[in-house]
Amino acid sequence: MRVSDEDRERTTQQLQQAFSEGRLTPSELDERLGLALSAKTYGDLLELVADLPSPQPQVSDVVELGSGNGNVKRSGDWAVPRRLRVSSKYGSVELDFTEAVVPHQVVDIELDLTYGSAKIILPEGAVANVDGFQSDWGHPTSKVPSRPRPGVLSVVITGRAKYGGLTVRYPRRRWFTH
């Protein structure tokens, strides 16, 4: 597939970053920049950065997620902010941290739920404090430790659910996997 000028620009920025980190010599940078600017396919660009570390995703300090009638779901490889505000009027919320990129040791989650529940799945060893979460009709359930420990992800969950609950757990173990 043919590349755009924006693709070439993104690759040249990655090369310049690698040079500023001391990963490329000046002659290697000049050679790769010339090839990047004349690249025609994605394969041409990938070849130029294959031996360099991939850029880390930029993570905002605060991200707001919301839905009026649908569900809010984050799973897989996603960048977790320091503070996450999630609101849902008629849907459920599922946040799966097992494959997420979490650059912070403490993540604050503020939930505002009306008629839905929230499920938060943490990686093994992580801890969660749900003391700041209130529910009028449901109840918070946490199957993970709540006391913070050094070196592990600590999630602090606050907020409110009018007609729903909260479940915090580790991933389910799968049978017959090797």
Secondary structure, 3 states (H helix, E strand, C coil): CECCHHHHHHHHHHHHHHHHCCCCCHHHHHHHHHHHHCCCEHHHHHHHHCCCCCCCCCCCCEEEEEECCCCEEECCCCECCCEEEEEECCCCEEEECCCCECCCCEEEEEEEECCCCEEEECCCCCEEEEEEEEECCCCEEECCCCCCCCCCCEEEEEEEECCCCEEEECCCCCCCCC
